[in-house]
């Protein structure tokens, strides 16, 4: 089944693509096979780059004046508009106002930039520093001039769109994109962009006000192009697009609050964007991973839907975090649940009108290597495409394939044995977080000849990740040597939306050892550690080097502090009710697992599948009014490993060894008593015997 048919009565289903031009030969528009796939599967299209300001601001046009900045469409944008019209698709237009990919000349007197000085010697050493060159504020135009430039740019843009007959294709415009950046620590939470610096904190308001006015004016002016009576408001609605504010990490509570505050903010003698009815929709970009918290995302969607007429998901991609054979499976599971939740929210009243996947094929995604999309390089559909269909039709994705875990100590010195070919670091689990690559470096090493580094690094969050998926649910010891002249070197877990910090060491011009123990969460299907930095000053990040990494198993610890844990109900005809409770615990301060039942055979099992085929040492604490506590290996023929008398009304420590069967897909221990009394379990610890 094709997506546009499955979703035709629900919302637009779209993709973001680019045109083939110059050296960009892997793009979509201009490739007949990719074009055919787009037409077959999607009802909507977004220009990923071609309609951004940097390509269409006519600051160098003969028509440009100091207070007049015309829109001059670039040929690739026109090519894509013509293609959409010829092929019967609709378009989300992206974007009018953005801090990135915006001509710096637009903010300058006489359109002539003046840059702050850059250390020329450092620039020779690292040419990428030119990327960070900033405009000197002495060259900025004043607020009123910039507002007139903004108004003229938006007005001439929409004049062109209406005059040339494209308004029927464009059902939404991203008016302002990514204006909120809490890390910039401005008073209002706005990004410290040139728009903010030159106009002030109401530049978003003026962008929407100018866009609303231009839509109203030009839809009437050019109504005849579309066969519409200019006095017929109902008919004019057909060529009046949804005006959208668009942003990323838009589901995170602090970011969401800042976005809503910006849209409600009054000041400078005018009302708010929402209060004056200037905005129609909020765009949730949706750059997420297959371990994101879907509840948090849906909560944000519902809150936005209560404020504006429409919500659109504008740039959806789902990064694969799994590193084994089940990589596409777990991504598909997430996509299916995500779309099921979207449909449920829509059914409950949220006016979700469009979902756009940010790209067509994995090989041409902006996050290559994360394989976040629905189609492969060869244009075959991934399981995630099937997931979107099943979210509507109710199909089943099946089960993941069994994967044998390697619980041996993982040691990486990044040396290549003599006579062997040097390996790509990704082959043994190291990968850059960001847009670059991990590379072996001879610049410095803690031992031997090589260390690992990553390049380029433009931000703290770009660093080196290490796959520890073999140790899901286990507590591990991490030891590594790190080098960076940053203020701090950090070790964390790459869990989307949470990013817990595990350890830090002070930076400096010498190798430092970073060590920590860490419990890899049970609820993950895969996980990477993240080595990064915290810089003393804004700007380009210090190089980071990593060497002599050791990751060793401590064991499986379960203290039942989270609802997701290793316990499951067990019974033959009768089943217990299990729950995490803070009413009982070994230390009297934390939580334990409670088991309530009516019959003796209603018991529990504990998942120890990581140790299939191994002999393990098991310790746990159990509290029950029954006389005996039994622990064994579960299965069609359970094997009793320990039977100990309980201390009535007290916690009883139980210790045993168990040999788990080999060649099975899962392994579980059972916990039972000799009666039907409720019981509690706490502080389970499993290690290799």
C-alpha positions as CSV (number, residue, x, y, z in Angstrom):
1,X,0.0,0.0,0.0
2,X,1.2,3.5,-0.8
3,X,1.3,6.1,2.0
4,X,-0.7,8.9,0.3
5,X,-3.6,6.5,-0.1
6,X,-3.4,5.2,3.4
7,X,-3.4,8.7,4.9
8,X,-5.6,10.6,2.3
9,X,-8.4,11.1,4.7
10,X,-6.2,11.9,7.7
11,X,-3.5,14.4,6.8
12,X,-1.0,15.3,4.1
13,X,1.9,12.9,4.2
14,X,5.0,14.6,2.7
15,X,8.7,14.4,2.1
16,X,11.5,17.0,2.0
17,X,13.7,16.8,-1.2
18,X,16.2,18.8,-3.2
19,X,16.9,19.4,-6.9
20,X,19.9,18.1,-8.7
21,X,22.3,20.9,-9.5
22,X,26.1,21.5,-9.7
23,X,27.9,18.8,-7.6
24,X,24.7,17.7,-5.9
25,X,24.0,14.8,-8.1
26,X,22.4,12.5,-5.5
27,X,19.4,14.8,-5.0
28,X,15.8,13.9,-5.9
29,X,14.2,16.3,-8.4
30,X,15.9,15.5,-11.7
31,X,16.2,11.8,-11.0
32,X,13.3,10.0,-12.7
33,X,13.3,7.0,-10.4
34,X,13.2,9.2,-7.2
35,X,10.6,11.5,-8.8
36,X,8.4,8.5,-9.5
37,X,8.8,7.3,-5.9
38,X,7.8,10.7,-4.6
39,X,4.7,10.9,-6.8
40,X,3.7,7.4,-5.9
41,X,4.0,7.7,-2.1
42,X,3.5,11.3,-1.0
43,X,0.8,14.0,-1.2
44,X,3.1,16.8,-0.1
45,X,6.6,18.0,-0.7
46,X,9.0,20.5,1.0
47,X,12.1,22.1,-0.6
48,X,14.8,21.1,1.9
49,X,17.0,24.1,0.9
50,X,16.0,25.9,-2.2
51,X,13.4,28.3,-0.7
52,X,15.6,29.4,2.3
53,X,16.5,33.1,2.5
54,X,20.1,32.8,1.5
55,X,19.2,31.6,-2.0
56,X,16.3,34.1,-2.6
57,X,17.2,37.4,-0.9
58,X,17.9,39.9,-3.7
59,X,20.3,42.2,-1.8
60,X,22.5,42.3,-4.9
61,X,19.6,42.9,-7.3
62,X,19.4,46.2,-9.2
63,X,16.1,46.8,-7.5
64,X,17.5,46.6,-4.0
65,X,17.5,49.8,-2.0
66,X,18.6,50.6,1.5
67,X,15.1,50.1,2.8
68,X,13.9,47.7,0.2
69,X,15.0,44.0,0.0
70,X,13.3,42.2,-2.9
71,X,12.7,38.5,-3.3
72,X,14.5,37.1,-6.3
73,X,13.6,33.4,-6.8
74,X,16.6,31.1,-7.5
75,X,16.3,28.8,-10.5
76,X,16.2,25.6,-8.4
77,X,13.3,26.8,-6.3
78,X,11.4,27.7,-9.4
79,X,12.2,24.3,-10.9
80,X,10.8,22.6,-7.8
81,X,7.6,24.7,-7.8
82,X,7.0,23.9,-11.4
83,X,7.6,20.2,-10.7
84,X,5.1,20.1,-7.8
85,X,2.5,21.9,-10.0
86,X,3.1,19.5,-12.9
87,X,2.8,16.4,-10.7
88,X,-0.2,17.4,-8.7
89,X,1.4,17.5,-5.2
90,X,0.9,20.1,-2.6
91,X,3.8,22.0,-1.0
92,X,4.9,23.1,2.5
93,X,7.0,26.2,1.8
94,X,10.1,26.5,3.9
95,X,11.2,29.2,5.1
96,X,10.7,33.0,5.2
97,X,12.8,34.0,8.3
98,X,15.6,31.9,9.8
99,X,18.9,32.8,11.5
100,X,20.8,30.1,9.5
101,X,21.2,30.1,5.7
102,X,20.3,33.8,5.6
103,X,22.3,36.3,3.7
104,X,24.5,38.3,6.2
105,X,24.4,41.2,3.8
106,X,20.7,41.6,4.6
107,X,21.5,43.1,8.0
108,X,24.2,45.5,6.9
109,X,24.4,49.1,5.8
110,X,24.5,49.3,2.0
111,X,24.5,45.5,2.2
112,X,28.2,45.5,2.9
113,X,29.3,43.2,5.8
114,X,32.0,44.1,8.2
115,X,33.3,41.2,10.2
116,X,34.9,41.1,13.7
117,X,38.6,40.4,13.6
118,X,39.8,36.7,13.4
119,X,43.2,35.6,14.4
120,X,44.8,35.0,11.0
121,X,47.3,32.5,12.3
122,X,44.5,30.4,13.9
123,X,42.6,30.7,10.6
124,X,45.5,29.3,8.7
125,X,45.7,26.3,11.1
126,X,41.9,25.8,11.0
127,X,40.2,27.3,7.9
128,X,36.8,26.1,9.4
129,X,37.0,29.0,11.8
130,X,35.8,31.3,9.0
131,X,32.4,29.5,9.5
132,X,32.3,31.3,12.9
133,X,33.1,34.8,11.7
134,X,30.6,37.2,13.1
135,X,29.3,40.5,11.8
136,X,30.6,43.6,13.6
137,X,27.6,45.5,14.9
138,X,29.0,48.7,13.6
139,X,27.7,47.6,10.1
140,X,24.1,46.9,11.2
141,X,21.2,49.0,9.8
142,X,18.8,50.5,12.4
143,X,15.6,48.7,13.5
144,X,13.3,50.7,11.2
145,X,15.4,50.0,8.1
146,X,15.5,46.3,8.9
147,X,11.8,46.2,9.4
148,X,11.2,47.8,6.0
149,X,13.6,45.3,4.5
150,X,11.8,42.4,6.2
151,X,8.4,43.7,5.0
152,X,9.6,44.2,1.4
153,X,11.2,40.8,1.3
154,X,8.0,39.0,2.5
155,X,5.7,41.1,0.4
156,X,7.7,40.6,-2.9
157,X,8.0,36.9,-2.1
158,X,4.3,36.4,-1.8
159,X,3.6,38.7,-4.7
160,X,5.8,36.4,-6.9
161,X,4.1,33.2,-5.6
162,X,0.6,34.5,-6.3
163,X,1.4,36.2,-9.6
164,X,3.0,33.1,-11.0
165,X,0.1,30.8,-10.0
166,X,1.8,28.8,-7.3
167,X,-0.5,29.7,-4.5
168,X,-2.8,26.7,-5.2
169,X,0.1,24.3,-4.5
170,X,1.4,25.9,-1.3
171,X,-0.9,25.0,1.7
172,X,1.5,26.2,4.4
173,X,4.5,28.6,5.0
174,X,7.0,28.4,7.7
175,X,7.1,32.1,8.5
176,X,9.7,31.9,11.3
177,X,12.0,29.0,12.0
178,X,14.0,28.2,15.1
179,X,13.8,31.6,16.9
180,X,14.1,30.1,20.4
181,X,17.5,29.0,21.8
182,X,17.6,28.7,25.6
183,X,21.3,28.2,25.6
184,X,21.8,31.8,24.4
185,X,20.4,33.0,27.7
186,X,18.6,36.0,26.4
187,X,15.9,37.5,28.7
188,X,13.1,36.2,26.5
189,X,14.6,32.9,25.5
190,X,15.0,34.0,21.9
191,X,18.1,33.1,19.9
192,X,20.7,35.8,19.9
193,X,20.5,36.0,16.1
194,X,21.1,39.0,13.8
195,X,17.3,39.3,13.5
196,X,17.1,39.6,17.3
197,X,20.1,41.9,17.5
198,X,18.9,44.4,14.8
199,X,15.1,44.4,15.2
200,X,14.7,43.2,18.8
201,X,12.6,40.6,20.5
202,X,9.5,41.3,18.5
203,X,11.0,40.4,15.1
204,X,8.8,37.2,15.1
205,X,5.7,39.4,15.6
206,X,6.6,41.6,12.6
207,X,7.4,38.6,10.4
208,X,3.9,37.2,11.0
209,X,2.2,40.5,10.7
210,X,3.9,41.2,7.3
211,X,3.1,37.7,6.1
212,X,-0.5,37.9,7.1
213,X,-0.9,41.3,5.4
214,X,0.8,40.1,2.2
215,X,-1.3,36.9,2.0
216,X,-4.5,39.0,2.3
217,X,-3.4,41.6,-0.2
218,X,-2.0,39.4,-2.9
219,X,-4.7,36.7,-2.7
220,X,-7.2,39.4,-3.5
221,X,-5.0,41.1,-6.1
222,X,-4.3,37.9,-8.0
223,X,-7.6,36.0,-7.4
224,X,-8.4,36.1,-11.1
225,X,-5.3,34.0,-11.8
226,X,-7.1,31.2,-9.9
227,X,-10.5,31.8,-11.3
228,X,-11.7,33.2,-7.9
229,X,-14.0,36.1,-7.2
230,X,-11.9,38.5,-5.1
231,X,-14.9,39.3,-2.9
232,X,-15.5,35.6,-2.1
233,X,-13.8,35.0,1.2
234,X,-14.6,31.3,1.2
235,X,-13.0,30.8,-2.2
236,X,-10.0,32.9,-1.3
237,X,-9.3,30.5,1.6
238,X,-8.3,28.0,-1.0
239,X,-5.2,30.1,-1.9
240,X,-4.4,31.3,1.6
241,X,-1.7,29.2,3.3
242,X,-1.4,28.2,6.9
243,X,1.2,30.5,8.5
244,X,3.4,28.5,10.8
245,X,6.0,28.9,13.5
246,X,8.5,26.0,13.2
247,X,11.1,24.8,15.7
248,X,13.1,21.8,16.9
249,X,13.2,20.1,20.4
250,X,9.8,21.6,20.5
251,X,8.5,18.8,22.8
252,X,11.0,19.5,25.6
253,X,9.1,21.3,28.4
254,X,11.4,24.3,28.8
255,X,11.6,24.9,25.0
256,X,7.9,24.5,24.6
257,X,7.2,27.0,27.4
258,X,9.6,29.5,25.7
259,X,7.9,29.0,22.3
260,X,4.4,29.6,23.7
261,X,5.6,32.6,25.7
262,X,7.1,34.2,22.5
263,X,3.8,33.7,20.6
264,X,1.8,35.2,23.5
265,X,4.2,38.1,24.3
266,X,2.9,41.7,23.9
267,X,5.0,44.8,23.8
268,X,6.5,47.6,21.8
269,X,3.0,49.1,21.3
270,X,1.4,46.0,19.7
271,X,-0.3,42.9,20.8
272,X,0.8,39.2,20.6
273,X,1.1,36.9,17.6
274,X,-1.6,34.7,19.0
275,X,-3.7,37.5,20.4
276,X,-3.9,39.3,17.0
277,X,-4.6,36.1,15.1
278,X,-1.5,36.4,13.0
279,X,-0.5,32.7,13.3
280,X,-2.4,29.7,12.0
281,X,-0.2,26.8,13.0
282,X,2.8,25.4,14.9
283,X,5.3,23.2,13.2
284,X,6.9,20.5,15.3
285,X,10.0,19.5,13.5
286,X,10.4,16.1,15.0
287,X,14.1,15.3,14.6
288,X,14.0,12.4,17.1
289,X,15.5,9.0,17.8
290,X,13.9,5.6,18.2
291,X,14.3,5.9,22.0
292,X,12.5,9.2,22.4
293,X,9.7,9.7,25.0
294,X,6.6,9.6,22.8
295,X,4.4,10.7,25.8
296,X,6.3,13.9,26.1
297,X,5.9,14.6,22.3
298,X,2.2,14.0,22.3
299,X,1.7,16.1,25.4
300,X,3.4,19.0,23.6
301,X,1.3,18.4,20.4
302,X,-1.9,18.6,22.4
303,X,-0.8,21.8,24.1
304,X,0.1,23.4,20.9
305,X,-3.2,22.3,19.3
306,X,-5.1,24.1,22.1
307,X,-3.4,27.4,21.1
308,X,-3.6,27.5,17.3
309,X,-5.8,26.2,14.5
310,X,-3.4,23.6,13.2
311,X,-0.4,21.5,14.2
312,X,2.0,20.1,11.6
313,X,4.9,17.8,12.0
314,X,7.4,19.3,9.6
315,X,10.8,17.6,9.6
316,X,10.3,14.1,10.9
317,X,13.1,11.7,11.0
318,X,13.8,8.9,13.5
319,X,17.5,8.1,14.1
320,X,18.3,4.4,14.4
321,X,20.1,3.8,17.7
322,X,20.3,0.0,17.5
323,X,23.6,-1.3,16.2
324,X,22.8,-4.9,15.5
325,X,20.7,-6.8,13.0
326,X,17.5,-5.4,14.5
327,X,18.4,-1.9,13.6
328,X,15.5,-1.4,11.2
329,X,13.1,-3.4,13.3
330,X,13.3,-1.2,16.4
331,X,13.1,1.9,14.2
332,X,9.9,0.5,12.7
333,X,8.5,-0.3,16.1
334,X,9.0,3.3,17.1
335,X,7.6,4.7,13.9
336,X,4.5,2.6,14.3
337,X,3.8,3.6,17.9
338,X,4.5,7.2,17.1
339,X,2.0,7.3,14.2
340,X,-0.5,5.4,16.2
341,X,-0.2,8.0,18.9
342,X,-0.5,10.8,16.4
343,X,-3.7,9.3,15.0
344,X,-5.1,8.9,18.5
345,X,-4.4,12.5,19.3
346,X,-6.0,13.6,16.1
347,X,-9.1,11.5,16.9
348,X,-9.2,13.1,20.3
349,X,-9.4,16.6,18.8
350,X,-5.9,17.8,17.9
351,X,-6.0,19.3,14.4
352,X,-2.9,17.6,12.9
353,X,-3.0,18.5,9.2
354,X,0.4,17.4,7.8
355,X,3.3,15.1,8.6
356,X,6.5,15.6,6.5
357,X,9.4,13.1,6.5
358,X,12.7,15.1,6.3
359,X,14.2,13.3,3.3
360,X,13.5,10.5,0.9
361,X,16.4,8.0,1.2
362,X,18.8,7.3,4.1
363,X,21.9,7.9,1.9
364,X,20.9,11.5,1.3
365,X,19.6,12.3,4.7
366,X,21.1,15.4,6.5
367,X,22.1,12.9,9.3
368,X,23.7,10.2,7.1
369,X,24.7,7.1,9.1
370,X,21.6,7.4,11.4
371,X,19.4,5.8,8.6
372,X,16.4,7.8,9.8
373,X,14.0,7.6,6.8
374,X,11.6,5.2,5.1
375,X,13.6,4.2,2.0
376,X,17.1,2.8,1.4
377,X,19.6,4.1,-1.2
378,X,18.3,1.6,-3.8
379,X,14.7,3.1,-3.2
380,X,13.4,-0.1,-1.6
381,X,11.0,0.4,1.3
382,X,12.3,-0.3,4.8
383,X,10.2,-1.9,7.6
384,X,9.4,1.7,8.8
385,X,7.4,2.3,5.6
386,X,5.4,-0.8,6.6
387,X,5.1,0.6,10.1
388,X,3.3,3.7,8.8
389,X,0.9,1.6,6.9
390,X,0.3,-0.7,9.9
391,X,-0.3,2.3,12.2
392,X,-3.6,2.8,10.2
393,X,-4.4,-0.8,9.2
394,X,-3.4,-2.6,12.4
395,X,-0.8,-4.9,10.9
396,X,1.9,-6.6,13.0
397,X,5.7,-6.0,12.6
398,X,6.6,-9.4,14.2
399,X,9.5,-10.0,16.6
400,X,13.1,-9.0,16.6
401,X,15.8,-11.5,15.8
402,X,17.8,-13.0,18.6
403,X,21.2,-11.4,19.2
404,X,24.0,-13.0,21.2
405,X,25.6,-10.5,23.6
406,X,29.4,-10.2,24.2
407,X,29.8,-9.6,27.9
408,X,33.6,-9.9,27.8
409,X,35.7,-6.9,28.7
410,X,35.8,-4.5,25.7
411,X,39.3,-3.1,25.3
412,X,40.2,-0.5,22.6
413,X,43.7,0.9,22.2
414,X,43.2,2.0,18.6
415,X,46.4,0.4,17.4
416,X,46.6,-1.7,14.2
417,X,48.6,-4.9,14.5
418,X,51.6,-5.1,12.2
419,X,50.6,-6.4,8.7
420,X,46.9,-5.7,9.2
421,X,44.9,-3.0,7.4
422,X,43.7,-0.1,9.5
423,X,40.0,-0.4,10.4
424,X,37.4,2.2,10.4
425,X,36.5,3.0,14.0
426,X,32.9,2.4,13.3
427,X,33.7,-1.3,12.8
428,X,34.3,-1.6,16.5
429,X,31.6,0.6,17.7
430,X,32.9,4.2,17.7
431,X,31.1,6.9,15.9
432,X,30.9,10.7,15.9
433,X,27.8,12.4,17.3
434,X,27.2,15.1,14.8
435,X,28.0,15.6,11.1
436,X,31.6,14.4,10.9
437,X,33.6,11.2,11.4
438,X,35.7,9.5,14.0
439,X,39.3,9.3,12.8
440,X,42.4,7.6,14.0
441,X,45.0,10.2,14.8
442,X,48.8,10.2,15.1
443,X,48.8,13.8,16.5
444,X,48.9,12.4,20.1
445,X,48.3,9.2,21.9
446,X,48.2,8.1,25.5
447,X,49.9,4.8,24.6
448,X,51.2,3.4,21.4
449,X,50.9,5.4,18.2
450,X,47.2,6.2,17.7
451,X,44.3,7.7,19.5
452,X,40.7,8.5,18.3
453,X,39.5,11.9,17.5
454,X,36.4,13.4,15.8
455,X,36.1,16.2,13.2
456,X,34.7,18.7,12.7
457,X,33.4,19.8,16.1
458,X,31.2,23.0,16.0
459,X,29.4,22.4,19.3
460,X,29.7,20.7,22.7
461,X,27.2,18.1,21.7
462,X,29.4,16.9,18.8
463,X,31.8,14.3,20.1
464,X,32.7,10.6,20.2
465,X,30.2,7.8,20.9
466,X,30.9,4.3,21.9
467,X,28.4,1.4,21.5
468,X,27.7,-0.4,24.8
469,X,24.5,-2.2,23.6
470,X,25.9,-5.6,24.6
471,X,25.5,-4.4,28.2
472,X,21.8,-3.3,28.2
473,X,20.4,-3.7,31.7
474,X,23.9,-4.3,33.1
475,X,26.1,-2.2,35.4
476,X,29.5,-1.5,33.7
477,X,32.8,0.0,34.7
478,X,34.1,2.5,32.2
479,X,37.8,3.6,32.1
480,X,39.2,5.8,29.4
481,X,42.0,8.3,28.8
482,X,40.9,11.6,27.3
483,X,42.7,14.8,26.1
484,X,41.2,18.2,25.4
485,X,42.1,21.8,26.2
486,X,38.4,22.5,26.9
487,X,37.3,23.5,30.4
488,X,35.9,20.0,31.1
489,X,35.8,16.7,29.4
490,X,32.5,14.8,29.9
491,X,31.2,11.3,29.8
492,X,27.5,10.7,29.4
493,X,24.9,8.4,28.0
494,X,23.4,9.2,24.6
495,X,19.8,8.9,25.6
496,X,17.6,11.3,23.5
497,X,16.0,14.0,25.6
498,X,17.7,13.0,28.8
499,X,21.5,12.7,28.1
500,X,22.5,11.8,31.7
501,X,26.0,12.9,32.7
502,X,28.1,10.0,34.1
503,X,31.5,11.6,34.9
504,X,33.6,14.7,34.2
505,X,37.3,15.5,34.4
506,X,39.1,18.9,34.1
507,X,40.5,19.6,30.7
508,X,44.0,20.8,30.0
509,X,47.1,20.1,27.9
510,X,47.6,16.5,29.3
511,X,46.0,13.1,29.2
512,X,43.3,12.6,32.0
513,X,41.7,9.4,33.1
514,X,37.9,9.4,33.2
515,X,36.3,6.5,35.2
516,X,32.8,5.7,36.3
517,X,30.4,2.8,36.9
518,X,27.1,3.1,35.1
519,X,23.9,1.1,35.0
520,X,22.8,0.8,31.3
521,X,19.0,1.3,31.4
522,X,16.9,-1.8,31.0
523,X,14.3,0.0,28.8
524,X,16.8,0.6,26.0
525,X,17.3,-1.7,23.0
526,X,20.7,-0.1,22.4
527,X,22.9,2.6,23.8
528,X,26.0,4.6,23.2
529,X,28.3,6.4,25.7
530,X,29.2,9.9,24.7
531,X,32.5,11.7,25.2
532,X,32.3,15.4,24.8
533,X,33.5,18.7,26.2
534,X,32.4,21.8,28.0
535,X,34.1,24.9,26.6
536,X,35.2,27.9,28.7
537,X,34.1,30.3,25.9
538,X,31.6,30.3,23.0
539,X,32.9,29.5,19.5
540,X,34.6,26.5,17.9
541,X,35.1,23.5,20.2
542,X,38.5,22.2,21.3
543,X,39.8,19.0,19.6
544,X,39.0,15.9,21.7
545,X,41.2,12.7,21.8
546,X,40.3,9.4,23.2
547,X,42.6,6.4,24.0
548,X,42.9,3.1,25.9
549,X,39.2,2.6,26.6
550,X,38.1,-0.3,28.7
551,X,34.5,-1.3,29.4
552,X,33.9,-4.2,31.8
553,X,30.9,-5.9,33.2
554,X,30.1,-5.5,36.9
555,X,26.8,-7.3,36.8
556,X,23.0,-6.9,36.5
557,X,21.6,-4.7,39.3
558,X,17.9,-4.2,39.8
559,X,16.6,-2.2,42.7
560,X,13.2,-1.5,41.0
561,X,13.5,2.3,41.1
562,X,11.7,2.5,37.7
563,X,8.5,1.1,36.3
564,X,10.5,-0.6,33.5
565,X,12.5,-3.4,35.1
566,X,13.4,-7.0,34.7
567,X,10.3,-8.5,36.4
568,X,7.3,-10.1,34.8
569,X,4.2,-12.0,36.0
570,X,4.3,-15.8,36.1
571,X,1.7,-18.3,36.8
572,X,-0.2,-21.4,35.6
573,X,-3.9,-20.5,35.7
574,X,-3.4,-17.7,38.3
575,X,-1.5,-14.5,37.8
576,X,-0.2,-12.0,40.4
577,X,-0.4,-8.2,40.3
578,X,3.1,-6.7,40.4
579,X,4.0,-3.1,41.2
580,X,6.8,-0.8,42.1
581,X,6.3,0.6,45.6
582,X,8.0,3.0,48.0
583,X,6.3,1.4,51.0
584,X,8.9,-1.3,51.3
585,X,12.7,-1.4,50.6
586,X,15.8,-3.0,52.0
587,X,17.3,0.4,52.9
588,X,13.9,1.9,54.0
589,X,14.4,4.9,51.7
590,X,13.9,3.7,48.1
591,X,11.6,1.2,46.3
592,X,11.0,-2.5,45.8
593,X,8.9,-4.8,43.7
594,X,5.6,-5.8,45.3
595,X,3.7,-9.0,44.4
596,X,0.1,-9.4,45.3
597,X,-1.7,-12.7,44.6
598,X,-4.5,-15.0,45.7
599,X,-2.9,-18.3,44.8
600,X,0.4,-19.9,45.4
601,X,1.3,-20.5,41.8
602,X,0.9,-16.7,41.0
603,X,4.6,-15.7,41.1
604,X,7.2,-13.7,39.1
605,X,10.1,-14.2,36.8
606,X,13.3,-12.0,36.3
607,X,14.8,-11.6,32.9
608,X,18.5,-12.6,32.8
609,X,18.7,-13.2,29.0
610,X,22.0,-11.4,28.8
611,X,23.6,-14.4,30.4
612,X,22.2,-17.2,28.2
613,X,24.6,-20.2,28.3
614,X,26.5,-18.8,31.3
615,X,26.7,-19.8,34.9
616,X,25.7,-16.9,37.1
617,X,25.9,-15.8,40.7
618,X,22.6,-14.4,42.1
619,X,21.8,-12.4,45.2
620,X,18.5,-10.8,46.1
621,X,16.4,-9.8,49.1
622,X,12.8,-11.1,49.6
623,X,10.3,-10.2,52.3
624,X,7.2,-12.5,52.9
625,X,5.1,-14.0,55.6
626,X,5.4,-17.4,54.0
627,X,7.9,-19.9,55.4
628,X,10.1,-20.7,52.4
629,X,11.6,-18.7,49.4
630,X,12.6,-20.6,46.2
631,X,14.7,-19.4,43.3
632,X,15.3,-21.3,40.1
633,X,15.7,-21.2,36.4
634,X,12.3,-20.9,34.6
635,X,11.3,-22.9,31.6
636,X,9.1,-25.8,30.5
637,X,10.9,-27.8,33.2
638,X,11.9,-25.3,35.9
639,X,15.1,-26.1,37.8
640,X,15.2,-25.3,41.5
641,X,18.5,-23.6,42.5
642,X,17.9,-22.4,46.1
643,X,15.3,-22.9,48.8
644,X,15.8,-20.9,52.0
645,X,13.7,-20.3,55.1
646,X,12.3,-16.7,55.3
647,X,12.6,-14.4,58.2
648,X,9.0,-13.6,59.0
649,X,8.4,-9.9,58.6
650,X,12.0,-9.2,57.7
651,X,14.1,-9.0,54.5
652,X,15.8,-12.4,53.7
653,X,19.0,-12.4,51.7
654,X,19.0,-15.3,49.1
655,X,22.1,-16.3,47.3
656,X,22.6,-19.0,44.7
657,X,24.3,-20.0,41.5
658,X,22.5,-21.0,38.4
659,X,23.5,-22.3,35.0
660,X,21.3,-21.0,32.2
661,X,20.5,-23.1,29.1
662,X,22.3,-22.3,25.8
663,X,20.6,-22.0,22.4
664,X,17.4,-20.3,23.7
665,X,16.0,-16.9,22.9
666,X,15.5,-15.8,26.5
667,X,16.4,-16.8,30.0
668,X,14.5,-16.1,33.3
669,X,14.8,-16.9,36.9
670,X,11.7,-17.5,38.9
671,X,10.9,-16.4,42.5
672,X,8.2,-18.1,44.5
673,X,7.3,-19.0,48.1
674,X,5.6,-22.0,49.7
675,X,2.3,-20.2,50.3
676,X,0.0,-17.5,48.9
677,X,1.1,-14.5,51.0
678,X,2.2,-11.3,49.2
679,X,5.9,-10.7,48.9
680,X,8.4,-8.1,48.0
681,X,11.7,-8.3,46.1
682,X,14.6,-5.9,46.2
683,X,18.3,-5.4,45.3
684,X,18.7,-8.2,42.8
685,X,22.3,-8.6,41.7
686,X,23.5,-11.0,39.0
687,X,27.1,-11.5,37.9
688,X,29.1,-14.1,36.1
689,X,30.1,-16.9,38.4
